[in-house]
Amino acid sequence: MNIYRKFIFYFLIMSLLSSCHVARFIFWNTADIKDYKKFPSYKIKKKEPVFNFYEAATPVQLNIPENFITGNNTDSFENFLEDHKTVAFLIIRNDTVIYEKYFKKYNHNSILPSFSVSKSYVSALMGIAIAEGYISDTNQPITKFVHELKNKNFKNITIENLLNMQSGIKFSEAYLNPFGQMAKYYYGTNLKKYITKLEVKEPPGINYEYMSVNTQLLALAIENATGRKFTDYFEEKIWQPLGMESDASWNYDSKKHGTIKAFCCLNARAIDFAKFGRLYLNNGNWNGKQIVPEKWVERSTSIINNSLDSQNYPYTYFWRAKEDGAFFAKGVLGQYIYVFPEKNLIFVRLGKKYGKIDWADLFEEISKQL
């Protein structure tokens, strides 16, 4: 291929990538750990003073839980983590980092994507917006704040319905279909346009169905209610008060439209994700200052409805809640913030892939060793 043909080829590829979500899907394939570099993003600035966890004098030594041992496992917990596609694994107890390991050339300073863990941040920000009076309560219809929803059937869908994934909206979450809605929302360039095409499938408040568009609608509601860009409000109310170690970023759809991709795309250091876990471990209080309303945290981390995710974990306000009191935020590729209040533990696991195990079950088993 001569230089002229190469130029034409790459020009066509870049043109397709800039305008067509199907071409982006085919070229980039499914979501991966480097996706945050592929999309434009807003910078979320840290603010001094930085909060630092204590460092354990002697990190804990962990064993592979017996029910996770197979013929292919080695006797090393670190090898077990690496074999299951982990890139970062942290355990914090009593504000002390007792275990912190990185793999695949990643380290403490690496920026990593959270994927759907970001949904839990949107939930927290909604709780703050309600506490500040921008939104009255979760019983308000989403149409009061998101005017792109033109179908009259949307008027019955409340913020509560969206938070519990019981909206009744017609939406396909299938990640592997390049022509599906999830691919369009993830790889597309005009989220607000796509929202105008949404339809309602069934009455809200009845059936659980996980769909990322619910989170997207809530983020737009927060923007419209507060009159502020989502990331500016997030930076002021959550990121900076928690004394994050590093700036973060949050991807948006395109430079032309600039709509936050609220359902997936907060990117940060693993240690800073752990601080969000600490906030919820302490009922929304950060060193004496109430960041997220205590009642909001309590409701978010309790079993309050019949919503069950694909692994049968109860789902509330973009968190999974367990009967033993533990709760966690979860993202594709096995990104986790897992909090176990009974033992004052926070786990963060970020992965290159999911790793084919139930990580929440693993965290529970590891807790028994601590």
N, C-alpha and C positions, 0 to 999 in steps of 0.2 A: 504494500500500500504506500503510494508516494505521499509526500508532505501535504499536497493539496487535498487529497482524499482523506487523509487523517484529520485534517482541519475540519472538513465537512462532516465527517463521522462524529467527532467530538462536539461540534456545534449542535448537531441534531440531538445527540444524547443529552446535552445540557439543556436544550430547549424543552425536551420532553420532561426532564426532571423538574424543571421550574414550573411546569404547567399541569402535569398529569399525575395523579396519585398512583394510577396503575403502573405507569412506567417507573415511578420511584420504587414501588413495591417490588417489581420484577428486578430492577437494577440492584437495590439494596437488600432485597429479600426480607425475611421476618426481622422483628426487633432484635437488636443486639446491644451489648454493653457500651458500644461506641456511638450509639445513635445521637446522643446529646451534641455531638460535634457536627452532625449533618444538618441540623435545623437552626434557624436564627434563635437567639435567646436574649432575655432581659437579664442584666446583672443585678444581683441582690447583695447589697453591701453589708458587711459586718460592721460592728461598732464596738469600740473599747468601753469598758474593760472586757477582755476575753475571760470566759469561765473555763477553768481547767479542772478536770477530774484529777483525783489523786492517783498516783501510780503505785501499784503493789510492790513491796520490796522483793517478793518472790512470786512470780506468776503461778497460777494453779496449773497442775498437771491433770489432764483429762484423759479418760479412757473411753473408747467407743462403747456406747451402751450395748448390753448383750443382745437385745432384740434387733440391733442394727448390724451385727456382725454377720458377714457372709463368707463364703469360701474365697472371695476375691479381696477381702479386707486384709490390710497389714495390721500390725499391733500398734501403729502410730495414729493418734487422733488427727494429727496434722496431715498425714497422708490421706486419711479418710476424707477430710474436708476438701483437699485438693482433688482427689479422685471424683468427688461429687461437685466439681466445677465452682467451688467457692473462690472468691478473690479477696474478701474481707470478712473477718469473724471477730467480734468483740463481745466481751462479757463485763458488765459493770455491776458491782455490789457495794452498797453503802457509799456511793460516790467515788469508788475506787476501781480503776481499770485492773481487773484481775486476769484478763486474758485478751490479747490483741495480736492477731496474726494476719498476714497478707500473702497472697499467692499470685502466680502468673505475672510477675514483674510489677504488680501493684504495691503501693505502700501507704503509709499514714497520710501522706499529702495528696494522694490520688483523688481526683474528682470522679464520682460514680453516679450513675442514674438511679433514681428511685422507682421509676415506672409507677404503678398504681399505689405505692406507698404515699405518693403525693395527694391522693384522695383524702387521706386522714388529715393532712394540713388544711385542705379546703374546708373540711368539717370544722376544724378548730376556728378557722377564720369566720365561718358562719356564726358560730357561737359567740364570738367577739362582736360581730356586727349587730347581732340581736341584743347583746348586753349594752351596747352603745346607743341603741334606739333607732338604728337605721332601718331595721326590720322588726316588726312587732313580735312575732313568734313563728314557730314552725308550721302553724296552721294557715298561714297566708298562701294564696295561690301563686304559683310561679309566674303566671301571666302578669301579675302586678309589676314585676321587675324585668321580665324578658319579653319585650314586645315583638320579637321576631316570631314568636309562637302565635300564628294567626288562626289556626284551626280552633273552633269554639270548644272542642272537647278538652283542650288543655286547661280550661279554667277550673276544672275539678282537681287538678294535680297540685298538691301542696309541697312545700319545702320538706315536710316530714316524709311524704311519700318518696321523694327523691333521695333523702338521706338513708332510707331503709331499703333502697332498690326495689320499691314497689310502685313505680310510677305508671305502669301499664303502657308505656310508650313502645311503639314498634321499632325495634333496633336490633341489629345483628352484631354480636360481640365476637364473631368468628375471626380470629387473627390470621388464619391461613388462606383466606379468600381475598384475592387482590381486587375483586369487584364489589366486595362487601362494604358495609357502612363503617366498620372499624378501621379498615384500610384507608378509607376516604378521610376519616377524621384524623387519623394518625399521620398519614402522608400527604394529605391535601393542603391547600393553601388558602381556603376561605371558609372558616368554621361558621361564621354567622350566616353565610348563604346556605350552608348545609342544614342549619337548624330550621330554616324556613320550610324545608321539605319534609320535616318530621311528621309522623302520623301517630295517632293513639290506637293501640290494639285492643285494650280492655280497660275496664274501670280501675282506677288506682286503689292502692291500699289493700289489695287482695293477695296477689301472687308476687313472690320474690323472683326477680330476674336481674342478674348482674349486667349492667350496661354502663359504659363510660360516659355516655351522653348525659346521664343524670348529674354527674359531677361537673360537667361542662356548663350545664344550665345554672347550677348553683354559683359557680364562679362569676358568670355573667350577671347573676342577680346581685352578688356582692358588689361588683363594679358599679352597676346602675344605682343601687341603693345608697352607696357611699359617695358616688360621684368621683371616685378615684380609680386609677389604674390598679388592677389586682395586685401586681407585684410591689407597687409602692406601699399599699396598705399592708401587705404581708410582711414586707421588710420592716415597717415601723412597729407592727403589733406582735410579731413572732420572732423574726430572724434576729433583729438587733437586741431586743430585751433578753434573749437567751445567751448572749455573749458568745456567739459563734466564733470558731477559730479562723474560718476562712469565708471569703465571699462565695456565694452560690450563684446558680443561674437557673432560669426557668424558660423552657422553649416555647415559642409561639408559632403560629401557622405560616406566616410569610411577612416579609418586610412591607409589602403593600397594605396588608390588613392588620397585622400586629395583634391578633387575638390570642390570648394565653391558651396553651394546651393544658388545661387544668387537671385533666384526668390522668396525666402520666409523667410530667416532665420536669420535676425538680431535681437538680443535680448538685451534689455537695460531697464533702468528706464524710467518711463513715462515722467519725467521732462526733460530728455535728448532728448527724441523724440520731445518735444516741441521746443527745441533749433534748430532743423532742420527746423521746421515751421518758426521760427524767421529768419533764414537765408534766406528763400525764401520770407518772408514778406518784407525783406529789400533788395530785388533784388539781392541776392547772396553776399551781402556785410556784413562783420562781424566786427563791430566796426572800420570801416575805411579800412579794408583789403578785397579786392575782392576775395572771395573763389571760387564761381561759376560765370562764365561770366554773366554779366547782360543780354545780349541778349539771352543767353541760358535760363535763368529763365523766361524772358518775353515770349519766344516762348513756353516754357514748360507749362505755365499757361494761355495760350490764346487758343481760339477756332480757329484752323487752318485747320481742315479737316472735313470729314464727319464721323469720327469714333465715335460711341456711345456705351457706355457699356450696361450691362444688365438692368440698371435702366434709360437708355436714357440720361446719363450724357456724354457730350463731352469728348473724351479721347485724350490726347496729351502727348507724351514723358513720359509715365508712371504716369501722373497726370490726374485727372478729373478737368475740368475747367467749371465754370458756367457763365452765361450771366451777373450776377451782379458783376463779378470780383472775386468772391471767387473761391478757388481751393482746392483740397484735395487729399491726398494719402489714399488708402483704402486697408485693408486686410481681409481675411476670419475671421470669428468670430467677425466682426465689429471693427477691429482695424483702427483707423482714426487719421490722422493729418490734420486738417481743418483750412485754413487760409482765413480770410476775411479782405482784406486790407482797405476797406472803413472805417471800424471801428477799425482798428488796433488790430484785435482779432486773437488769436490762440486757437483752441480747440484740446485736445487730449482725445480720448475715446478708452479704451482697454477693451476687453470683454472676458468672459468665453465662451459665445456664441453670435451670432449676435443680438438676442433679438427681432427679428420680427418687426422692425420699420426702417424707412428711416432716418438714423442718420444725413445725410447731410441736410435733411429737418428740423430736430429738431434743428440743430445748427443755421440754418437760422432764425427759430422762436425765439430761445433764444436770438439771436443778437438783436432782436427788444426790448428786455427787458433791454438791457445794454446801 
